[in-house]
Amino acid sequence: MVAKLSTRRAARRGACVGAATLVLLGAGLPAGADGDAPDLSRFYRQRVAWSACEAGAPKDMQCGKVTVPLDYAHPGAGTLDLALARYRATGPSRGSVLLDFGGPGVAGVPGLTTNGRRFMDLTNGYDVVAFDPRGVGRSSPVGCGLGTDDRASQLTSGNGDLGDPKVAREKLTAWQRTAAECARRSGPVQAHMGTVDAARDLDVIRQALGDDRLDYLGFSYGTRLGAVYAALFPGKVGRMALDGVDTLTEPPAEQGLVAAEAQQTALDDFLDWCVRDLACPLGDDRRAAGDQMVRLVRSLDANPVPNGFGGRLSGQDLARAVGQALYSRRLWPTLERAMASLVEDGDTHGIEAFTAGGGALPGRRSTPRPADGGLVGSAEIPSDNQPAATMAVNCADDPDRPGAAQLTRDLGRLSTEYEQASPVFGRARLNELLMCYGRPKGTDFIREKVKNVDTARMLLVGTRGDPATPYRWALETARRLGPSAVVLDNRADGHTGYLSSRCVHKKVNDFLLYGSLPADGSSCGADREPDASG
């Protein structure tokens, strides 16, 4: 997914191994200095040593780690430990199903800690396993120092017209300084955080878990990770379900435009629902409600109001909070009440509850400890780890690096297009096009090589009203992956379908547990509408 860059932490938190075998990775793996494939055998001989988790974790959850190369091209140049957690299968097990909750930048271990009960039916046939990807959570976390001063809001706000060359140059300078600070604070792991590296990590994890094939459930960005794995290790793909399918081909400018359109569509669906309720603070006229929403964002950008955290709420803060609320249709009644408190009483608490929790937290280190490759404690994770990791991964996956002159020209053209795509979300999305400025070029592997995969059948779930990964991306990615991809059309709202749709949940479970695939192009209808009482 094209993750929303926010300094606030997302709400989502967010068998025996056979004989050791030398496993050589597939196409796209850089060769060693002597032209031969690098020797990874010591990494593939691992077994996970499971033990009790940190205090506060469920008693039936176990934790462990896997060691991977920092640089797969030079496996002797250093290692990283990746944090793992699992729930054991409750009956006969066919192995493990590995979960990735998305992002990029979302840590899997706290996600399984908080939301693991929602995956318990999978323990009917699997150990359910999650992990903190490299650079994320306890796995050598990256950081940029965002949240320790005003740079975060200066970077992520959509204030100012980026079509104005002066404003654009100021933003580019700020992003370039941030790139240098991220590199300084994050250490060597930042240069090796792309999805290609993470997909190779998945294969090491698969072997360490004792599985011949990778059974996998990936959400949002996790679908990109799954698709890259399928391209690198087609013969190792087991039952793979990808929910909230990311794009594999669109350049950042197109991604941002499509994402803004998707967010606007989701907002329009919410407003259609809201105006039918007497409590809607935006009235009962649909067109007027949309206009009022835009005016509110613009007014708060011009004159931010005091919030409940000693700062001020801007229009872009409001847009980010609304965007977060649109991830789940079940949040619509809560969003309606929060908007009413803001509009009628000037109370920002309800709005900020959607995004609170990830700024500069008291007692949290703003920089990680010097990287030695080992797991860090939860208290050592930088408060801005998620946005820092989002930038590191997305930039590592992006081969485009236009210069300042080109970016300034493009912004002049794109500012109108983004504003038309979404007058509420367009400015922030346009600003995110600058996040990789000052960073090295990323790989072209995903755009060039992830296609026509020769794998077992994979299930792709696309949701019609998804504000983050538009339904069209599911169709485009399925065509790109080839005949192996089967698409399930979730005719509902919200980001992803497995945890919000009973129909999607059942069809994904039937596939993962029993190998029963729905017909390509089959659909799930929306569950019952939320009511104003929540």
PABA-539044 format. One line per 2 residues: number of its first residue (from 1); their letters; for each residue x, y, z of C-alpha. Coordinates in pm, 1 decimal. Layout:
NUM) a) X Y Z  ...;
//
This chain:
1) mv) 0.0 0.0 0.0  99.5 361.7 -32.3;
3) ak) 115.9 417.2 339.4  1.9 744.8 487.0;
5) ls) 311.2 907.6 627.3  224.6 999.7 982.8;
7) tr) 434.9 1040.0 1292.2  154.0 890.6 1494.7;
9) ra) 167.1 517.5 1549.9  -104.8 328.9 1362.9;
11) ar) -393.6 189.4 1569.6  -315.9 -149.6 1456.2;
13) rg) -55.8 -303.0 1664.7  -100.5 -232.6 1418.8;
15) ac) 774.8 -2939.2 1337.7  1111.8 -3022.6 1300.4;
17) vg) 1349.4 -2888.5 1044.3  1485.7 -3143.6 802.3;
19) aa) 1850.0 -3195.9 715.9  2040.8 -2877.2 649.0;
21) tl) 2032.9 -2787.1 282.0  2215.7 -2524.0 84.4;
23) vl) 1937.9 -2313.5 -62.8  2026.7 -2089.2 -353.5;
25) lg) 1789.8 -1802.4 -418.2  1616.5 -1752.0 -749.9;
27) ag) 1633.1 -1491.2 -1022.0  1717.3 -1139.7 -916.1;
29) lp) 1952.9 -1229.3 -630.5  2279.1 -1037.2 -659.3;
31) ag) 2577.4 -1259.2 -718.6  2876.9 -1260.1 -486.6;
33) ad) 3198.1 -1082.1 -568.5  3335.2 -1388.3 -742.9;
35) gd) 3026.8 -1425.7 -961.3  2892.7 -1725.3 -767.2;
37) ap) 2573.3 -1722.2 -562.9  2654.2 -1623.8 -204.3;
39) dl) 2667.4 -1904.2 50.9  2359.1 -1875.0 271.0;
41) sr) 2369.6 -2225.8 412.5  2428.3 -2120.6 773.7;
43) fy) 2112.5 -1910.8 769.6  1908.8 -2198.9 628.2;
45) rq) 2029.1 -2439.5 899.5  1850.6 -2246.4 1176.6;
47) rv) 1571.4 -2367.8 1397.7  1357.8 -2126.5 1598.7;
49) aw) 1401.5 -2163.7 1975.3  1059.9 -2065.9 2112.8;
51) sa) 1020.9 -1929.9 2465.5  797.4 -1703.5 2672.5;
53) ce) 741.1 -1352.1 2540.2  796.5 -1020.9 2715.5;
55) ag) 578.7 -930.3 3009.6  226.7 -835.8 2905.6;
57) ap) 198.5 -1082.3 2617.7  -73.2 -1350.9 2624.4;
59) kd) 43.3 -1656.4 2817.7  -18.3 -1891.1 2525.1;
61) mq) 188.8 -1683.1 2282.9  551.9 -1782.8 2228.3;
63) cg) 838.1 -1570.2 2097.8  1162.8 -1639.3 1916.3;
65) kv) 1397.7 -1499.9 1657.0  1561.5 -1576.6 1323.1;
67) tv) 1897.2 -1442.3 1205.8  1930.4 -1312.1 848.3;
69) pl) 2211.1 -1142.8 653.9  2220.5 -765.2 662.3;
71) dy) 2317.9 -778.9 292.7  2225.3 -1092.6 97.4;
73) ah) 2489.9 -1014.9 -162.5  2756.6 -1018.4 109.9;
75) pg) 2628.0 -1245.9 388.7  2951.1 -1215.5 584.0;
77) ag) 2910.4 -838.7 623.7  2680.3 -855.2 924.4;
79) tl) 2352.3 -1002.9 1045.7  2015.8 -896.3 1182.4;
81) dl) 1784.3 -1075.1 1423.2  1413.7 -1071.6 1337.3;
83) al) 1159.0 -1099.5 1618.4  895.8 -1375.0 1583.3;
85) ar) 582.8 -1469.7 1776.0  337.2 -1754.6 1737.2;
87) yr) 25.7 -1927.3 1863.4  49.5 -2304.7 1845.2;
89) at) -195.8 -2507.1 1642.0  -474.6 -2650.9 1854.8;
91) gp) -489.8 -2976.4 1659.4  -307.6 -3152.2 1375.0;
93) sr) -93.2 -2889.9 1201.4  15.8 -2862.0 841.3;
95) gs) 291.8 -2624.6 953.4  288.0 -2247.5 996.1;
97) vl) 95.6 -1966.7 833.1  296.7 -1645.0 835.2;
99) ld) 111.5 -1313.9 877.0  217.8 -969.4 760.1;
101) fg) -3.2 -684.9 879.0  110.2 -429.2 621.4;
103) gp) 250.0 -81.3 641.4  526.6 -90.4 541.3;
105) gv) 655.8 -37.3 890.9  395.8 -226.9 1097.0;
107) ag) 551.5 -461.3 1352.2  398.8 -808.2 1351.9;
109) vp) 473.8 -919.2 1707.6  270.1 -645.4 1880.5;
111) gl) 4.6 -693.2 1612.5  -26.4 -1059.5 1704.9;
113) tt) -18.7 -966.7 2074.1  -309.6 -724.7 2036.0;
115) ng) -516.8 -883.3 1759.7  -409.9 -1247.0 1765.6;
117) rr) -747.7 -1369.9 1888.9  -896.8 -1259.5 1558.1;
119) fm) -683.1 -1522.8 1383.1  -746.2 -1808.1 1623.8;
121) dl) -959.8 -2009.1 1381.5  -645.3 -2053.9 1171.7;
123) tn) -494.1 -2250.2 1460.6  -730.1 -2530.5 1358.6;
125) gy) -460.9 -2624.8 1110.0  -160.2 -2399.1 1162.0;
127) dv) 82.8 -2245.4 1400.1  0.1 -1876.4 1345.3;
129) va) 325.1 -1677.6 1318.8  398.8 -1305.0 1289.8;
131) fd) 730.0 -1120.4 1271.1  884.6 -776.2 1297.5;
133) pr) 1037.8 -707.6 953.9  1393.0 -578.2 930.6;
135) gv) 1414.9 -219.6 1052.4  1077.0 -246.3 1227.4;
137) gr) 976.4 -299.3 1588.5  1240.5 -494.9 1778.3;
139) ss) 1428.2 -595.5 1459.4  1701.6 -325.8 1438.3;
141) pv) 1444.8 -42.2 1422.3  1516.0 262.3 1209.5;
143) gc) 1438.0 617.6 1316.1  1464.0 971.8 1185.9;
145) gl) 1415.4 1183.1 1496.3  1065.7 1284.4 1385.2;
147) gt) 848.2 1385.1 1674.7  1133.9 1544.2 1867.4;
149) dd) 1077.0 1886.5 1709.9  851.5 2056.0 1457.1;
151) ra) 1010.0 1889.4 1153.3  748.7 1615.4 1140.0;
153) sq) 456.4 1852.4 1095.4  654.9 2066.1 852.9;
155) lt) 725.4 1759.6 639.4  392.2 1583.1 648.2;
157) sg) 154.7 1877.3 639.8  -13.0 1970.7 316.3;
159) ng) 2.2 2337.1 404.3  125.3 2560.4 127.4;
161) dl) 76.9 2531.6 -245.7  336.3 2291.4 -383.8;
163) gd) 257.2 2429.8 -725.6  444.3 2741.4 -608.8;
165) pk) 814.9 2683.0 -693.2  929.5 2864.5 -378.1;
167) va) 717.3 2642.8 -152.7  831.1 2333.0 -342.5;
169) re) 1199.6 2421.6 -301.1  1154.3 2476.5 72.3;
171) kl) 986.7 2137.2 107.1  1260.3 1965.2 -95.1;
173) ta) 1525.6 2113.3 129.4  1340.3 1986.6 437.8;
175) wq) 1306.3 1636.9 292.7  1673.3 1627.8 194.5;
177) rt) 1776.0 1716.5 549.5  1545.4 1448.0 682.3;
179) aa) 1697.0 1187.3 449.7  2041.3 1263.8 589.8;
181) ec) 1914.6 1249.3 947.4  1737.6 917.2 884.8;
183) ar) 2059.2 766.2 746.2  2259.2 895.2 1043.2;
185) rs) 2019.9 765.9 1306.5  1927.2 434.9 1143.4;
187) gp) 2269.3 294.1 1065.7  2345.1 31.5 800.1;
189) vq) 2006.0 -141.5 808.0  1836.7 146.7 624.7;
191) ah) 2029.4 65.8 305.8  1889.2 -290.7 310.7;
193) mg) 1520.8 -245.3 388.8  1360.2 -297.9 50.6;
195) tv) 1088.3 -554.3 -11.8  1330.7 -775.4 -204.8;
197) da) 1541.7 -808.4 112.4  1229.7 -868.4 322.2;
199) ar) 1109.8 -1140.5 81.1  1442.3 -1319.7 119.1;
201) dl) 1393.6 -1295.8 494.0  1056.9 -1469.6 451.7;
203) dv) 1229.6 -1766.5 293.7  1480.4 -1794.7 577.1;
205) ir) 1190.2 -1778.1 823.4  1002.9 -2046.0 626.2;
207) qa) 1295.6 -2284.9 649.8  1358.6 -2206.9 1017.5;
209) lg) 994.1 -2291.3 1089.6  1040.8 -2628.5 921.1;
211) dd) 804.8 -2569.2 629.0  867.3 -2692.5 275.0;
213) rl) 644.1 -2418.4 137.1  535.7 -2075.1 259.8;
215) dy) 171.2 -2051.0 363.6  104.4 -1680.7 399.9;
217) lg) -162.1 -1420.0 471.8  -52.7 -1067.0 384.6;
219) fs) -247.3 -745.3 422.1  -197.6 -420.6 228.6;
221) yg) 179.7 -371.9 189.9  205.1 -738.4 289.6;
223) tr) 56.2 -821.2 -51.1  352.6 -652.7 -219.3;
225) lg) 582.3 -857.2 -1.0  397.1 -1177.1 -90.3;
227) av) 408.3 -1101.5 -463.2  783.4 -1036.9 -452.1;
229) ya) 833.0 -1363.4 -264.3  635.9 -1544.9 -535.1;
231) al) 865.3 -1399.3 -801.9  1184.3 -1488.2 -613.4;
233) fp) 1078.0 -1832.9 -488.1  796.5 -1959.4 -711.4;
235) gk) 855.4 -2323.4 -616.6  823.1 -2242.9 -245.6;
237) vg) 479.7 -2079.1 -260.0  219.9 -2275.1 -67.7;
239) rm) -123.9 -2131.0 7.7  -88.8 -1754.4 -27.1;
241) al) -372.5 -1508.2 39.6  -320.8 -1138.4 -34.0;
243) dg) -584.0 -899.7 107.9  -592.0 -529.7 11.9;
245) vd) -372.3 -567.6 -294.2  -94.7 -316.7 -354.3;
247) tl) 24.8 -194.4 -691.0  341.4 -341.1 -840.4;
249) te) 389.0 -109.2 -1135.4  261.2 243.7 -1083.6;
251) pp) 524.1 514.8 -1026.3  481.1 727.3 -712.6;
253) ae) 300.3 1014.4 -885.6  36.2 778.7 -1023.2;
255) qg) 13.9 583.7 -697.7  -48.2 900.2 -500.9;
257) lv) -315.7 1019.8 -742.0  -499.9 687.3 -735.8;
259) aa) -467.8 672.6 -356.8  -614.2 1022.2 -321.6;
261) ea) -905.8 920.0 -544.1  -960.5 608.0 -334.5;
263) qq) -961.3 805.3 -11.1  -1205.8 1055.4 -159.3;
265) ta) -1433.6 770.2 -271.3  -1428.4 628.1 80.2;
267) ld) -1505.8 972.7 225.2  -1793.4 1013.2 -21.1;
269) df) -1935.2 678.6 91.5  -1913.5 791.5 453.3;
271) ld) -2086.7 1120.8 374.1  -2362.4 935.9 183.2;
273) wc) -2422.2 736.5 501.0  -2385.7 1029.4 740.9;
275) vr) -2640.8 1263.1 582.5  -2909.2 995.1 620.0;
277) dl) -2871.0 1016.1 997.8  -3030.3 1294.6 1201.8;
279) ac) -2714.3 1328.6 1413.6  -2486.1 1402.7 1118.6;
281) pl) -2302.6 1726.5 1204.3  -2266.3 1807.9 833.9;
283) gd) -2641.9 1829.2 774.6  -2873.7 1628.7 550.2;
285) dr) -2776.9 1773.1 210.9  -2511.3 1555.6 50.0;
287) ra) -2353.1 1821.2 -170.5  -2346.9 2074.4 112.1;
289) ag) -2188.2 1816.4 344.5  -1904.0 1758.4 99.5;
291) dq) -1847.8 2131.7 57.7  -1850.3 2183.0 435.3;
293) mv) -1586.9 1911.9 479.3  -1354.3 2086.5 235.0;
295) rl) -1413.4 2427.0 397.9  -1340.3 2280.8 740.1;
297) vr) -1005.7 2140.1 625.8  -909.0 2468.3 459.0;
299) sl) -1019.4 2674.9 758.7  -815.2 2464.3 1001.1;
301) da) -512.3 2481.9 772.2  -536.2 2860.2 781.3;
303) np) -615.1 2878.7 1154.5  -534.1 2559.9 1350.5;
305) vp) -718.5 2521.1 1679.6  -575.7 2410.1 2017.1;
307) ng) -586.0 2035.4 2067.2  -582.3 1819.5 2376.8;
309) fg) -207.9 1753.3 2365.7  -65.4 2101.8 2400.1;
311) gr) -43.3 2154.4 2025.2  -280.6 2259.5 1751.1;
313) ls) -508.3 2071.9 1509.4  -462.6 2171.5 1145.6;
315) gq) -672.4 2080.8 845.7  -415.2 1823.7 741.7;
317) dl) -431.3 1670.6 1091.1  -806.6 1642.8 1044.2;
319) ar) -764.4 1486.0 700.6  -520.1 1227.1 837.9;
321) av) -756.5 1139.2 1123.2  -1054.2 1103.7 888.6;
323) gq) -842.2 894.2 653.8  -754.8 662.5 944.0;
325) al) -1120.7 631.7 1043.3  -1217.8 535.0 689.2;
327) ys) -1007.1 218.6 716.6  -1305.8 45.1 879.0;
329) rr) -1675.9 94.5 817.5  -1735.7 -0.4 1179.4;
331) lw) -1569.5 327.6 1277.1  -1818.0 542.9 1087.1;
333) pt) -2051.4 604.9 1386.2  -1750.4 699.0 1599.4;
335) le) -1623.1 932.4 1327.6  -1966.4 1093.6 1302.7;
337) ra) -1966.4 1166.3 1678.2  -1607.8 1294.6 1668.4;
339) ma) -1692.5 1529.5 1382.2  -1995.4 1653.6 1575.7;
341) sl) -1778.4 1733.2 1879.0  -1535.1 1924.3 1658.3;
343) ve) -1791.6 2116.9 1455.2  -2039.1 2192.3 1732.5;
345) dg) -1812.9 2228.0 2039.5  -1460.1 2278.8 1905.3;
347) dt) -1356.4 1960.4 2090.2  -1067.1 1788.2 1908.6;
349) hg) -1031.8 1483.6 2136.7  -1256.7 1252.9 1935.8;
351) ie) -1081.0 1332.7 1609.1  -735.2 1295.1 1754.7;
353) af) -823.6 960.1 1910.1  -803.0 811.6 1562.5;
355) ta) -434.3 893.5 1533.8  -308.5 946.4 1888.3;
357) gg) -24.3 740.1 2023.5  275.4 773.3 1796.7;
359) ga) 430.1 1111.4 1849.9  727.8 1180.7 2073.8;
361) lp) 632.6 963.6 2368.1  758.6 1041.3 2718.1;
363) gr) 1030.3 802.2 2821.7  1086.8 672.2 2469.4;
365) rs) 1427.4 698.0 2305.7  1430.2 918.4 1996.7;
367) tp) 1716.7 718.5 1845.5  1787.6 344.6 1841.6;
369) rp) 2089.2 204.9 2018.6  2397.1 142.7 1802.4;
371) ad) 2302.0 -141.7 1569.9  2464.7 -473.5 1656.9;
373) gg) 2205.5 -678.3 1475.1  2042.3 -811.5 1793.6;
375) lv) 1683.0 -756.9 1899.6  1615.7 -437.2 2092.5;
377) gs) 1382.4 -405.9 2386.8  1039.2 -258.1 2332.2;
379) ae) 1142.9 55.6 2522.9  1427.7 112.1 2275.4;
381) ip) 1207.0 134.9 1965.2  1213.3 494.0 1833.8;
383) sd) 878.1 666.4 1860.6  891.0 744.6 1486.8;
385) nq) 987.7 391.8 1381.3  677.3 334.2 1170.8;
387) pa) 700.3 647.2 950.9  1077.9 608.1 927.0;
389) at) 1036.1 247.8 809.9  758.1 346.7 569.7;
391) ma) 992.1 589.6 398.7  1287.1 349.4 398.8;
393) vn) 1093.3 63.7 238.4  896.2 266.0 -14.0;
395) ca) 1207.3 453.6 -125.7  1408.1 131.5 -152.3;
397) dd) 1133.3 -5.5 -380.2  1122.6 305.4 -601.1;
399) pd) 1377.8 339.4 -883.8  1268.8 692.6 -978.5;
401) rp) 1474.3 983.2 -846.7  1389.6 1301.0 -1036.4;
403) ga) 1601.3 1603.2 -954.3  1481.5 1922.1 -789.5;
405) aq) 1410.9 2098.9 -1118.5  1204.9 1809.8 -1252.3;
407) lt) 1014.4 1769.4 -926.1  933.6 2139.8 -914.9;
409) rd) 798.7 2126.9 -1270.6  597.5 1812.8 -1196.6;
411) lg) 446.7 1959.7 -881.3  323.7 2259.1 -1075.5;
413) rl) 134.1 2024.7 -1306.4  25.9 1768.8 -1048.9;
415) st) -105.3 2009.1 -786.0  -422.1 2071.7 -985.8;
417) ey) -469.3 1701.1 -1063.3  -433.5 1601.4 -699.0;
419) eq) -668.8 1876.7 -586.9  -927.1 1752.4 -836.6;
421) as) -877.7 1391.7 -726.3  -945.1 1489.3 -364.7;
423) pv) -981.8 1841.3 -226.1  -955.0 1686.0 123.3;
425) fg) -663.8 1442.5 84.4  -487.9 1563.3 -230.8;
427) ra) -244.4 1808.8 -72.0  -103.2 1557.1 174.7;
429) rl) -72.7 1290.9 -94.8  110.8 1531.3 -322.7;
431) ne) 351.6 1619.5 -43.1  440.2 1250.6 -1.2;
433) ll) 582.5 1245.7 -353.5  883.9 1426.4 -208.5;
435) mc) 968.0 1175.9 66.4  1246.3 999.8 -129.1;
437) yg) 1425.1 1317.3 -231.2  1785.1 1300.3 -112.4;
439) rp) 1787.4 920.3 -88.2  1963.3 671.3 -319.4;
441) kg) 1767.3 521.4 -605.8  1575.6 206.6 -523.7;
443) td) 1551.1 -120.1 -712.8  1361.5 -173.4 -1036.7;
445) fi) 1315.3 -543.7 -951.7  948.4 -511.6 -855.1;
447) re) 842.3 -326.0 -1168.4  1056.4 -534.9 -1402.5;
449) kv) 1056.8 -887.3 -1258.5  743.7 -943.8 -1051.2;
451) kn) 514.4 -1078.3 -1321.1  393.0 -1401.6 -1479.4;
453) vd) 483.5 -1603.9 -1172.8  477.1 -1982.5 -1204.5;
455) ta) 337.0 -2070.3 -862.6  53.3 -2251.4 -691.7;
457) rm) -276.3 -2065.0 -711.2  -294.9 -1749.0 -498.0;
459) ll) -604.4 -1573.9 -362.0  -620.0 -1194.4 -405.6;
461) vg) -889.5 -998.2 -219.2  -987.0 -652.6 -344.8;
463) tr) -1239.3 -430.0 -162.6  -1448.8 -188.4 -368.0;
465) gd) -1447.9 93.7 -111.4  -1090.6 51.0 9.6;
467) pa) -937.6 393.1 90.7  -575.8 271.6 77.0;
469) tp) -546.2 -4.7 -184.1  -807.0 58.6 -455.6;
471) yr) -991.7 -236.2 -607.4  -836.8 -166.1 -947.4;
473) wa) -496.7 -256.0 -802.7  -624.2 -606.8 -723.9;
475) le) -727.0 -653.4 -1085.9  -406.3 -500.6 -1225.0;
477) ta) -184.2 -707.4 -996.0  -374.7 -1026.6 -1078.9;
479) rr) -321.5 -966.9 -1451.2  44.4 -899.8 -1388.6;
481) lg) 99.2 -1210.6 -1176.2  -71.4 -1425.2 -1440.0;
483) ps) -294.7 -1734.4 -1428.9  -190.8 -1822.6 -1074.1;
485) av) -390.4 -1527.1 -933.7  -755.7 -1567.3 -836.0;
487) vl) -949.0 -1250.2 -744.2  -1223.0 -1229.4 -480.3;
489) dn) -1435.1 -913.3 -517.2  -1531.6 -776.4 -174.8;
491) ra) -1825.0 -542.3 -243.7  -1785.7 -344.8 77.0;
493) dg) -1605.7 -49.6 234.0  -1291.5 -24.8 443.4;
495) ht) -929.5 -129.8 410.6  -895.8 -506.2 348.8;
497) gy) -1171.5 -760.3 405.5  -1055.7 -1051.5 620.7;
499) ls) -1122.9 -887.2 957.4  -1433.0 -694.0 852.4;
501) sr) -1630.3 -931.2 625.7  -1765.4 -1265.2 741.7;
503) cv) -1779.5 -1384.0 381.5  -1418.6 -1287.6 303.8;
505) hk) -1302.5 -1434.9 633.6  -1462.2 -1769.0 553.9;
507) kv) -1335.9 -1787.2 196.1  -979.1 -1701.4 297.9;
509) nd) -991.4 -1956.3 580.3  -1133.8 -2223.1 349.9;
511) fl) -841.4 -2164.4 115.9  -567.7 -2154.1 379.2;
513) ly) -700.2 -2442.7 588.5  -846.2 -2671.1 322.6;
515) gs) -712.9 -2549.9 -12.6  -1062.9 -2458.3 -135.7;
517) lp) -1039.2 -2161.2 -371.8  -1339.5 -1949.0 -476.0;
519) ad) -1395.7 -1905.3 -847.6  -1198.3 -1622.2 -1004.3;
521) gs) -1413.5 -1308.3 -1002.6  -1657.1 -1434.3 -738.3;
523) sc) -1775.1 -1180.7 -483.7  -1873.5 -1116.0 -124.6;
525) ga) -2150.4 -874.2 -30.6  -2123.1 -614.9 243.0;
527) dr) -2210.9 -706.7 599.8  -2486.1 -524.1 787.6;
529) ep) -2468.3 -143.7 780.3  -2339.6 28.9 1096.1;
531) da) -2594.9 233.0 1283.5  -2547.2 565.1 1456.3;
533) sg) -2539.7 401.6 1798.1  -2217.9 214.4 1705.6;
//
